[in-house]
């Protein structure tokens, strides 16, 4: 099996309907904004989870191409989201606002991911 160059992901991303690259860019920015709260251990966890997810997604892209299975790249966002929600009351002001915006963003992304993964495996089963 021939693996794809993971940098081609961004080329194919830009060929999608405009809202998709905008959404992906937004998710990158909101996750990388964790660096602004680096003194918080949770911010470090958010950053590391984002980097691991990005590497997983690039691995999936290399193997499968720009397919709906790429949603599996966000699998680590599920426990991260639960952890953020549980810990949310213990944070103050700006970091809490950031965590709320991030949580909403991750939750929306996971809804898209679950739908995409479901479609991917349903379509594979039917062919």
VENRA-V738429 format. One record per residue. N is the residue number from 1. RES is the residue in one letter. SS is DSSP state (~ for helix, > for strand, _ for the rest). Layout:
N;RES;SS, N;RES;SS
//
This chain:
1;X;_, 2;X;_, 3;X;_, 4;X;_, 5;X;_, 6;X;_, 7;X;_, 8;X;~, 9;X;~, 10;X;~, 11;X;~, 12;X;~, 13;X;~, 14;X;_, 15;X;_, 16;X;_, 17;X;_, 18;X;~, 19;X;~, 20;X;~, 21;X;~, 22;X;~, 23;X;~, 24;X;~, 25;X;~, 26;X;~, 27;X;~, 28;X;~, 29;X;~, 30;X;~, 31;X;~, 32;X;~, 33;X;~, 34;X;~, 35;X;~, 36;X;~, 37;X;~, 38;X;_, 39;X;_, 40;X;_, 41;X;~, 42;X;~, 43;X;~, 44;X;~, 45;X;~, 46;X;~, 47;X;~, 48;X;~, 49;X;~, 50;X;~, 51;X;~, 52;X;~, 53;X;~, 54;X;~, 55;X;~, 56;X;~, 57;X;~, 58;X;~, 59;X;~, 60;X;~, 61;X;~, 62;X;~, 63;X;~, 64;X;~, 65;X;_, 66;X;_, 67;X;_, 68;X;~, 69;X;~, 70;X;~, 71;X;~, 72;X;~, 73;X;~, 74;X;~, 75;X;_, 76;X;~, 77;X;~, 78;X;~, 79;X;~, 80;X;~, 81;X;~, 82;X;~, 83;X;~, 84;X;~, 85;X;~, 86;X;~, 87;X;~, 88;X;~, 89;X;~, 90;X;~, 91;X;_, 92;X;_, 93;X;~, 94;X;~, 95;X;~, 96;X;~, 97;X;~, 98;X;~, 99;X;~, 100;X;~, 101;X;~, 102;X;~, 103;X;~, 104;X;~, 105;X;~, 106;X;~, 107;X;~, 108;X;~, 109;X;~, 110;X;~, 111;X;~, 112;X;~, 113;X;~, 114;X;~, 115;X;~, 116;X;~, 117;X;~, 118;X;~, 119;X;~, 120;X;~, 121;X;~, 122;X;~, 123;X;~, 124;X;~, 125;X;~, 126;X;~, 127;X;_
//
